[in-house]
Amino acid sequence: MKGDFSRLTFDPKKHYRRVLMQQGRVQVDADWNEQEAINQFRAEIEARDVIGRCGAPLHDAGFQITVNNNGELVIGKGRFYADGILCENDADAGYLQQADRPEAPKPADALKTLPIGFVYLDVWERHLTALDDPRIREVALGGPDSATRSRVVWQVKILPIKTSTDTQPTCGGKFAEWDALTAPGNATLNARTQPPGADSPCLIPPTAGYQRLENQLYRVEVHKSGALGAATFKWSRDNGSVLTTIEKINGQEITVSSVGPDNVLGFANGQWVEVVDDRIELLGQPGQLIQIDKVDAGTRGVTLKSAPAGIDQTRNPKLRRWDSAGEMKVEVPATNDGWIVLEGGIQAHPRAHCHGRDRMAAIPDSECDATAPAARRHRASLLPTGAGAAWSERIASDRGLPPALPSADGGRRRPGHSRHGGEFERHQTIAA
């Protein structure tokens, strides 16, 4: 999450139960956020232990896949738990009209190459600020920037699979395409500060350790996926939190809501920025990285060295600052023992493959001798289905939900199965 955080301290392996405030002590955001993470982790583990990896309450089972009279896929209203994460669908929704999935391909197009596929639910947590939802600001105090929010985003998708014509696929079946989609990733990132020289074991040279004056939370994020040598990354010394809303785009000239209070927390000549909108973020795609030519604080104008393309000005376009010199190649240098130098004594060492966008590591400058954590993703299937005349018959017979499970209160819940996905992922992709 690209917020202005001091540190991200939650670690499930420490098994902390709660955070206890002490009188007369400094209060920091890291303690508050860790307590919220402890609560969320406990609630999701409890739901997973009771419901299973996936499931839905019988009285309000959501995400049932059906076909309407026009032959279109419909996602049923109701609730659904994916790996303990609550997903809510307030009303029946057409597959092509999903609120959080722009440009969803038609099912027939998704199954052009392979006629059979899995319908699955892709679930992830999206970070939102007052630039995304103005009601987050406290207008009674003049609308200052305060806390941020996160919300659960769900997207129903179709994965084509290869199967023999005489095999009836089931959610519990084994398919290479599904295994590849849900295979755990092996990408990791180690971080450290500049090690001391070897001239004297008793003296620390001035070039050792973290060399900047400010306390920073560095963010290293995959920009273009791929193997070592092909993937690229970008980094920020402020966790990617320097952000502004774009009001108008006219070629290379951009008008923004604010250029920031200064060069440290704002935008300046020569910096690199990423141009994004809600469509790009919901599709999980990277934005364009473009260098700033000049900034005019008086008119709130930002002139870029090239014009951004493919930005929908009706879908909340934004400008995010990065501190790397554009995209950097994910590679292990032959020098410096394979460590990539960022700045101020901060160094990073990538390992294995970096697949998918927004895989990241948050590195507090005071703790950058540790291996940076990676986010997790999860997946499971809702329903096997196919193209052609048997489409609606197959969906009608499967009903899109597994058998119900008795619950302690006399109700029934529908369990399912899911798979953990890879590291360095923002998306928690899950289904029933």
MOZIBEL-V307542 format. One record per run of one state. SS is the DSSP state (2 for helix, 1 for strand, 0 for the rest). FROM is the first residue (numbers start at 1). LEN is the number of residues. If there is no record, write none. Layout:
SS	FROM	LEN
SS	FROM	LEN
//
This chain:
0	1	11
2	12	3
0	15	14
2	29	23
0	52	2
1	54	4
2	58	3
1	61	1
0	62	3
1	65	3
0	68	5
1	73	3
0	76	2
1	78	5
0	83	2
1	85	5
0	90	3
1	93	2
2	95	3
0	98	9
2	107	4
0	111	5
1	116	13
0	129	5
2	134	3
0	137	1
1	138	1
2	139	3
0	142	2
1	144	1
0	145	4
1	149	13
0	162	14
2	176	7
0	183	5
1	188	7
0	195	14
1	209	1
0	210	7
1	217	8
0	225	1
1	226	1
0	227	5
1	232	5
0	237	1
1	238	1
0	239	4
1	243	8
0	251	2
1	253	4
0	257	15
1	272	5
0	277	1
2	278	5
0	283	5
1	288	9
0	297	4
1	301	4
0	305	13
1	318	5
0	323	5
1	328	2
0	330	6
2	336	3
0	339	1
1	340	4
0	344	2
1	346	6
0	352	2
1	354	1
0	355	5
1	360	5
2	365	3
0	368	3
1	371	2
0	373	5
1	378	2
0	380	1
1	381	6
0	387	4
2	391	8
0	399	5
1	404	3
0	407	5
1	412	5
0	417	2
1	419	2
0	421	8
1	429	1
0	430	3
//
